[in-house]
Amino acid sequence: MKKKIDAVFVGLGYIGLPTAAYAASKGLNILGVDINQKVVDTINRGEIHIVEPGLEKIVKGAITSGNLRAATKPEVADAYFIVVPTPFKQNHRADISYVEAATRAVLPLLKEGDLFVIESTSPVMTTEKMAKLIWKERPELEGRIHIAYCPERVLPGNVIHELEHNDRVIGGIDPESARKAIEFYSKFVKGTLFPTNARTAEMCKLTENSSRDVQIAFANELSMICDKAGIDVWELITLANRHPRVNLLQPGCGVGGHCIAVDPWFIVSDYPEQAHIIKRSRETNDYKSDWCANKALETCRQFELDNGREPVVACMGLAFKPNIDDLRESPAMYITSRIVSESNAETLVVEPNIEKHKTFNLMDYKEAYQKADIVVWQVAHTPFFSIEQDPSKIELDFCGIRKRF
Ligand SMILES: NC(=O)c1ccc[n+]([C@@H]2O[C@H](COP(=O)([O-])OP(=O)(O)OC[C@H]3O[C@@H](n4cnc5c(N)ncnc54)[C@H](O)[C@@H]3O)[C@@H](O)[C@H]2O)c1
């Protein structure tokens, strides 16, 4: 006889798969659902399709024990978790069509007493919208199922540890829904589970990422002011942070990734008249990437005037932050592409965390430094700090390789 399914996780990507596998490793019977047949087949073989330390072992164990199974279609369970993508559209409005499609897929299976939770980062009121959609299609379930929102705040690369230990915010569409969701998560989360309402939980996730964006924008704005004023921004920030109640972040060449560079727009697009600082911060961080690209191009032009030949430029780092291989929304990618397309310089591209790139021929970082006339420090990858400075090079340090005090 088939075992009763405790929970279905819809969406088996960077967040859905670790959560599903981790819950299964704690003894729950989990069905993971993904529309991608290749993903489903990979997981059912006990393998994984994403890079995440420690995950493969957990997936293999969960598949072998029979507690985890993957499929392209959901089946009847007691709880459903929606962990599908929420990108933005051209106009910066959130695209919740994946959440809606996933909700529609589980809708016919829902029964009285079930739990339905959205984990995808979503604009405020998405959970209420999905509740209305469920009640419209299944009016007999209104007030009889539990609906909640529980955002994820794990750090890629440390997901397994954080899944277990991070505190979670759990917002119900009513207090009983929050209580039911907490009951479920407490089976595998050791962090504190804070109940609230769905809107607050949705806003909490967006606030966390917007807060980082605003603080980075402040550092980036300072870096451009300091450049104009002839002040070393790295020294300035180090000194200001000696104030007991000041804690400035570091500037960089913009903000990338699929969270901090995306989620603040979910607030701005819904509350354009109120979200001034959040909007300006997004724009400032995007502008910083242009500023860096323009500076690099200007330096190439000056080199040509001074030396009568095009320079060799080393673009150091492509990832959106140090020591990872993730290129999504990466400012370093943007700057590199502009140098390649808008200058005649010979461009050497470096990304020590990636072996092969489809557009750029990647070069060893030491070799690129040695060959370059102009070195553009784009990402503060740890190995870069070991390169001794050669005073004959022109260095543009956008991420503090030479300036960490
Ligand atoms: N990756 C992170 O670090 C992170 C952190 C916090 C929150 N989030 C949020 O979590 C959500 C999921 O992000 P992710 O990084 O796991 O995405 P992902 O792109 O890695 O994975 C999403 C998966 O969902 C599948 N999918 C899409 N539509 C589907 C459908 N209708 N039915 C079943 N499967 C479907 C895709 O095939 C894919 O495998 C997003 O809202 C994201 O913003 C991500």
The ligand as a MOL file (V3000), in Angstrom:
LIG
                    3D

  0  0  0     0  0            999 V3000
M  V30 BEGIN CTAB
M  V30 COUNTS 44 48 0 0 0
M  V30 BEGIN ATOM
M  V30 1 N 17.8000 30.8780 -4.2460 0
M  V30 2 C 17.8090 31.6290 -3.1620 0
M  V30 3 O 18.8570 31.9030 -2.5870 0
M  V30 4 C 16.5190 32.1600 -2.5670 0
M  V30 5 C 16.5460 32.6270 -1.2450 0
M  V30 6 C 15.3510 33.0670 -0.6820 0
M  V30 7 C 14.1780 33.0400 -1.4240 0
M  V30 8 N 14.1930 32.5810 -2.7190 0 CHG=1
M  V30 9 C 12.9200 32.5540 -3.4420 0
M  V30 10 O 12.4740 31.1980 -3.5280 0
M  V30 11 C 11.7290 31.0090 -4.7430 0
M  V30 12 C 12.3310 29.8580 -5.5130 0
M  V30 13 O 13.6600 30.2150 -5.8500 0
M  V30 14 P 14.7400 29.1620 -6.3530 0
M  V30 15 O 16.0560 29.8650 -6.2900 0
M  V30 16 O 14.5570 27.8720 -5.6500 0 CHG=-1
M  V30 17 O 14.2670 29.0020 -7.8760 0
M  V30 18 P 14.8410 27.9700 -8.9660 0
M  V30 19 O 14.7140 28.6490 -10.2600 0
M  V30 20 O 16.1690 27.4220 -8.5270 0
M  V30 21 O 13.8160 26.7350 -8.8920 0
M  V30 22 C 12.4730 26.8280 -9.1780 0
M  V30 23 C 11.9950 25.4770 -9.7120 0
M  V30 24 O 10.5710 25.5570 -9.8810 0
M  V30 25 C 10.2300 24.8320 -11.0520 0
M  V30 26 N 8.9080 25.2900 -11.4840 0
M  V30 27 C 8.5400 26.4240 -12.1200 0
M  V30 28 N 7.1970 26.4630 -12.2740 0
M  V30 29 C 6.6980 25.3330 -11.7390 0
M  V30 30 C 5.3960 24.8000 -11.5890 0
M  V30 31 N 4.3250 25.4700 -12.0070 0
M  V30 32 N 5.2660 23.5960 -11.0180 0
M  V30 33 C 6.3450 22.9030 -10.5670 0
M  V30 34 N 7.6110 23.3710 -10.6750 0
M  V30 35 C 7.7840 24.5640 -11.2440 0
M  V30 36 C 11.3480 25.1010 -12.0240 0
M  V30 37 O 11.4270 24.0920 -13.0130 0
M  V30 38 C 12.5700 25.0980 -11.0760 0
M  V30 39 O 13.1730 23.8220 -10.9880 0
M  V30 40 C 11.7750 32.3440 -5.4710 0
M  V30 41 O 10.6380 33.0860 -5.1710 0
M  V30 42 C 13.0030 33.0220 -4.8880 0
M  V30 43 O 12.9270 34.4280 -4.9740 0
M  V30 44 C 15.3400 32.1190 -3.2940 0
M  V30 END ATOM
M  V30 BEGIN BOND
M  V30 1 1 1 2
M  V30 2 2 2 3
M  V30 3 1 2 4
M  V30 4 1 4 5
M  V30 5 2 4 44
M  V30 6 2 5 6
M  V30 7 1 6 7
M  V30 8 2 7 8
M  V30 9 1 8 9
M  V30 10 1 8 44
M  V30 11 1 9 10
M  V30 12 1 9 42
M  V30 13 1 10 11
M  V30 14 1 11 12
M  V30 15 1 11 40
M  V30 16 1 12 13
M  V30 17 1 13 14
M  V30 18 2 14 15
M  V30 19 1 14 16
M  V30 20 1 14 17
M  V30 21 1 17 18
M  V30 22 2 18 19
M  V30 23 1 18 20
M  V30 24 1 18 21
M  V30 25 1 21 22
M  V30 26 1 22 23
M  V30 27 1 23 24
M  V30 28 1 23 38
M  V30 29 1 24 25
M  V30 30 1 25 26
M  V30 31 1 25 36
M  V30 32 1 26 27
M  V30 33 1 26 35
M  V30 34 2 27 28
M  V30 35 1 28 29
M  V30 36 1 29 30
M  V30 37 2 29 35
M  V30 38 1 30 31
M  V30 39 2 30 32
M  V30 40 1 32 33
M  V30 41 2 33 34
M  V30 42 1 34 35
M  V30 43 1 36 37
M  V30 44 1 36 38
M  V30 45 1 38 39
M  V30 46 1 40 41
M  V30 47 1 40 42
M  V30 48 1 42 43
M  V30 END BOND
M  V30 END CTAB
M  END
